């Protein structure tokens, strides 16, 4: 049995759900039933058949609606592994730091290419950090205070999963000076990121090795599975850039969040319209069960 979850950015009707069920039938599936998770916001369609065919039939069929198709038996997740920049927060921290150094366009262009998978991540990070040499350490706190904003739904996602017993890990190709306070604010159990080297109150232009990269993210996921003794299917990974792909591929449910094309093309599920609470709806968790400040 599979579940297709339809998550509207604004609203969805019973007629929309019925039409989606018809699409699954046309794609060769057999619909068992559909139910609301939250009226007019999210619904589940239970069916048997070809999950990939059903997903293809549903993608783009309802305006401003995100779709996830997954096995019904393993939709509850015991582990969340999440990227930080442009996923749990709204910005790329290195680009914002570069703005304080007056070189944001130069660095942002390299960041974009790295996130699209056009450049080796570690080499691109080294090159960008080198350009920040001499920037005052105080720019980090200024950036945190002035630029770093939590992604809508991020705190609700993390705290709700924690309340349900899941382990939550933030693993970032960014920097510990951002990941630690962001992770603490959101409620992550663990934070893993790169460490900027600083001497005499200024950035040296170097990062402590080894660099946290795509391999680190995948290894973190696999190590957590072993440590917790959980089924790999009970894992959820979310990110937006090419360096997130290995963990997204290996997770029970890998989600591309407003992601670069290379990531969106390979992830099992995409969130293009809603916020991060869509990942709770994908687990069948209604708004009444969310932990919200």
C-alpha positions as CSV (number, residue, x, y, z in Angstrom):
1,X,0.0,0.0,0.0
2,X,1.2,3.5,-0.9
3,X,0.1,6.9,0.2
4,X,0.0,10.0,-2.0
5,X,0.0,13.1,0.1
6,X,-1.3,16.3,-1.5
7,X,-0.2,19.5,0.4
8,X,-1.6,22.8,-0.7
9,X,0.2,26.1,-0.2
10,X,-3.2,27.8,0.2
11,X,-6.2,25.5,-0.2
12,X,-7.3,22.3,-2.0
13,X,-10.9,21.0,-2.5
14,X,-12.5,17.6,-2.3
15,X,-13.0,17.8,-6.1
16,X,-9.2,18.3,-6.5
17,X,-8.6,15.2,-4.4
18,X,-11.1,13.1,-6.3
19,X,-9.5,14.2,-9.6
20,X,-6.1,13.2,-8.2
21,X,-7.5,9.8,-7.3
22,X,-8.8,9.4,-10.9
23,X,-5.3,10.2,-12.2
24,X,-3.8,7.4,-10.0
25,X,-6.4,5.0,-11.4
26,X,-5.6,6.1,-14.9
27,X,-1.9,5.5,-14.2
28,X,-2.7,1.8,-13.4
29,X,-3.1,2.1,-9.6
30,X,-6.1,1.0,-7.5
31,X,-7.3,3.7,-5.1
32,X,-8.5,2.4,-1.7
33,X,-9.7,5.7,-0.2
34,X,-8.7,9.2,0.5
35,X,-8.9,11.2,3.8
36,X,-8.2,14.7,4.9
37,X,-5.1,15.3,7.2
38,X,-6.3,18.9,7.6
39,X,-9.4,20.2,5.8
40,X,-8.6,22.1,2.6
41,X,-4.8,22.0,3.3
42,X,-3.6,18.4,3.1
43,X,-5.0,15.0,2.2
44,X,-3.8,11.3,1.8
45,X,-4.8,9.0,-1.0
46,X,-4.2,5.3,-0.3
47,X,-3.6,3.1,-3.2
48,X,-1.9,0.0,-4.6
49,X,0.1,-0.1,-7.8
50,X,3.1,1.6,-9.2
51,X,4.3,4.5,-7.0
52,X,6.5,6.1,-9.6
53,X,3.7,6.1,-12.2
54,X,1.3,7.6,-9.6
55,X,3.8,10.4,-8.7
56,X,4.3,11.2,-12.4
57,X,0.5,11.4,-12.9
58,X,0.1,13.7,-10.0
59,X,3.0,16.1,-10.4
60,X,1.8,19.5,-11.4
61,X,-1.8,18.4,-11.7
62,X,-3.0,20.8,-8.9
63,X,-1.8,24.4,-8.8
64,X,0.4,25.4,-5.9
65,X,0.3,21.9,-4.4
66,X,3.2,19.7,-3.3
67,X,3.1,15.9,-3.8
68,X,4.8,13.1,-1.9
69,X,4.3,9.4,-2.7
70,X,5.7,6.8,-0.4
71,X,5.0,3.4,1.2
72,X,2.3,3.6,3.8
73,X,4.1,1.3,6.3
74,X,7.2,3.5,6.7
75,X,5.9,7.1,6.6
76,X,6.6,7.7,10.3
77,X,10.2,8.9,10.6
78,X,12.6,8.4,13.5
79,X,15.4,10.5,12.2
80,X,15.6,14.0,10.5
81,X,18.8,15.0,8.8
82,X,18.6,18.6,7.5
83,X,20.8,21.0,5.5
84,X,20.9,24.6,6.9
85,X,21.5,27.3,4.3
86,X,18.5,27.9,2.1
87,X,16.8,25.1,3.9
88,X,16.5,25.7,7.6
89,X,17.3,29.4,7.1
90,X,16.5,31.7,4.3
91,X,20.0,32.7,3.2
92,X,23.4,31.4,2.3
93,X,25.6,32.6,5.2
94,X,28.8,32.8,3.2
95,X,27.1,35.1,0.6
96,X,25.9,37.3,3.4
97,X,29.3,37.4,5.1
98,X,30.8,38.3,1.7
99,X,28.4,41.3,1.6
100,X,30.1,42.7,4.7
101,X,33.4,42.4,2.8
102,X,31.9,44.1,-0.2
103,X,32.3,41.1,-2.5
104,X,28.9,39.4,-2.4
105,X,28.3,39.1,-6.2
106,X,31.7,37.5,-6.7
107,X,31.1,34.8,-4.0
108,X,27.4,34.3,-4.6
109,X,28.0,33.3,-8.2
110,X,30.4,30.6,-7.0
111,X,27.9,29.5,-4.3
112,X,25.1,29.1,-6.9
113,X,27.3,27.1,-9.2
114,X,28.4,24.8,-6.4
115,X,24.8,24.2,-5.3
116,X,23.9,23.4,-8.8
117,X,26.6,20.7,-8.9
118,X,28.8,22.5,-11.5
119,X,31.8,22.9,-9.1
120,X,33.5,20.6,-6.6
121,X,32.0,21.7,-3.3
122,X,35.2,21.5,-1.2
123,X,37.3,23.4,-3.7
124,X,34.6,26.0,-4.2
125,X,34.3,26.5,-0.4
126,X,38.1,26.9,0.0
127,X,38.1,29.5,-2.8
128,X,35.3,31.5,-1.4
129,X,36.6,31.5,2.2
130,X,40.0,32.6,0.9
131,X,38.4,35.7,-0.4
132,X,37.1,36.5,3.1
133,X,40.6,36.7,4.6
134,X,40.9,39.8,6.8
135,X,37.2,40.2,7.4
136,X,36.6,41.1,11.1
137,X,35.2,38.3,13.3
138,X,32.5,40.8,14.4
139,X,30.9,40.4,11.0
140,X,29.7,36.9,12.0
141,X,27.6,38.2,14.8
142,X,26.3,41.1,12.7
143,X,25.3,38.6,10.0
144,X,23.5,36.4,12.5
145,X,21.6,39.4,14.0
146,X,20.9,41.2,10.7
147,X,20.6,38.6,8.0
148,X,19.9,35.1,9.3
149,X,16.2,34.3,9.4
150,X,14.6,30.9,10.1
151,X,12.8,29.3,7.2
152,X,9.0,29.3,7.7
153,X,7.9,26.0,9.3
154,X,11.5,25.0,10.4
155,X,11.0,25.3,14.1
156,X,7.6,23.6,14.0
157,X,9.1,20.7,12.0
158,X,12.0,20.1,14.3
159,X,10.2,20.5,17.5
160,X,7.2,18.3,16.4
161,X,9.5,15.5,15.3
162,X,11.5,15.7,18.6
163,X,8.3,15.6,20.6
164,X,7.4,12.4,18.7
165,X,10.7,10.8,19.7
166,X,12.7,11.4,16.5
167,X,16.4,12.3,16.5
168,X,17.2,15.6,14.6
169,X,20.6,16.5,13.1
170,X,21.6,19.7,11.4
171,X,24.5,19.0,9.0
172,X,25.8,21.9,7.0
173,X,28.5,22.8,4.5
174,X,28.3,26.2,6.1
175,X,29.9,27.2,9.4
176,X,29.7,26.3,13.0
177,X,29.4,29.9,14.1
178,X,26.0,29.9,12.3
179,X,25.0,26.3,12.7
180,X,25.3,26.2,16.5
181,X,23.0,29.1,17.2
182,X,20.6,28.2,14.4
183,X,20.5,24.6,15.6
184,X,19.9,25.6,19.2
185,X,17.1,28.0,18.2
186,X,15.3,25.3,16.2
187,X,15.9,22.5,18.7
188,X,18.2,20.1,16.8
189,X,19.9,17.4,18.9
190,X,23.2,17.8,17.0
191,X,24.8,20.3,14.7
192,X,27.7,19.5,12.3
193,X,29.4,22.2,10.2
194,X,32.7,23.6,9.0
195,X,34.9,25.7,11.4
196,X,36.2,29.0,10.2
197,X,39.7,29.7,11.3
198,X,40.2,33.1,13.1
199,X,43.3,34.8,14.4
200,X,43.6,38.2,16.0
201,X,39.9,38.8,15.5
202,X,40.0,38.3,11.8
203,X,39.1,35.5,9.4
204,X,42.3,33.8,8.1
205,X,40.7,32.7,4.8
206,X,40.9,29.1,5.8
207,X,38.5,26.4,7.1
208,X,39.5,23.6,9.4
209,X,39.9,20.3,7.5
210,X,38.3,17.9,6.8
211,X,35.6,19.9,5.1
212,X,31.9,19.0,5.8
213,X,30.8,18.1,2.3
214,X,28.3,15.8,0.5
215,X,30.1,12.7,1.8
216,X,30.0,13.9,5.4
217,X,26.2,14.4,5.1
218,X,25.7,10.8,3.8
219,X,28.1,9.3,6.4
220,X,26.2,11.2,9.1
221,X,22.9,9.7,8.0
222,X,24.3,6.2,7.8
223,X,26.1,6.5,11.2
224,X,22.9,7.7,12.9
225,X,21.0,4.8,11.4
226,X,23.5,2.4,13.0
227,X,23.7,4.3,16.3
228,X,20.0,4.4,16.7
229,X,19.3,0.9,15.4
230,X,16.5,2.1,13.1
231,X,15.2,1.0,9.8
232,X,16.7,3.2,7.0
233,X,13.2,3.6,5.7
234,X,12.4,5.5,8.9
235,X,14.7,8.4,7.9
236,X,14.0,11.8,6.4
237,X,16.6,14.0,4.8
238,X,15.9,17.5,3.4
239,X,18.1,20.0,1.5
240,X,18.3,22.2,-1.6
241,X,21.8,21.9,-3.1
242,X,23.9,19.3,-4.9
243,X,25.9,18.5,-1.8
244,X,22.7,17.3,-0.2
245,X,22.0,14.7,-2.9
246,X,23.9,11.7,-1.4
247,X,21.9,12.0,1.9
248,X,18.7,12.6,0.0
249,X,19.2,9.5,-2.1
250,X,20.0,7.3,0.9
251,X,17.1,8.5,3.2
252,X,13.8,6.7,3.5
253,X,12.3,9.9,2.2
254,X,14.6,12.4,0.6
255,X,13.0,15.8,0.1
256,X,14.2,18.6,-2.2
257,X,13.2,21.9,-0.6
258,X,12.8,24.7,-3.1
259,X,15.9,23.1,-4.6
260,X,18.3,23.4,-7.5
261,X,17.2,21.5,-10.6
262,X,19.7,18.6,-10.1
263,X,18.3,18.0,-6.7
264,X,14.6,18.4,-7.6
265,X,15.1,15.9,-10.4
266,X,16.4,13.1,-8.1
267,X,14.6,13.5,-4.8
268,X,11.8,11.3,-3.9
269,X,9.6,14.3,-3.0
270,X,9.8,18.0,-3.6
271,X,8.5,21.0,-1.7
272,X,8.2,23.9,-4.2
273,X,5.1,25.7,-2.9
274,X,4.6,25.2,0.9
275,X,6.9,25.7,3.9
276,X,8.7,23.1,5.9
277,X,5.6,21.9,7.7
278,X,4.9,20.0,4.5
279,X,7.3,17.4,5.8
280,X,5.0,16.9,8.8
281,X,2.0,16.4,6.4
282,X,4.1,13.9,4.5
283,X,4.2,11.9,7.8
284,X,0.4,12.2,8.2
285,X,0.8,14.6,11.1
286,X,-2.1,17.1,11.3
287,X,-1.8,20.7,12.5
288,X,-3.5,19.8,15.8
289,X,-0.5,17.6,16.6
290,X,2.2,20.2,15.8
291,X,4.4,21.7,18.5
292,X,4.3,25.5,17.9
293,X,5.6,28.3,20.1
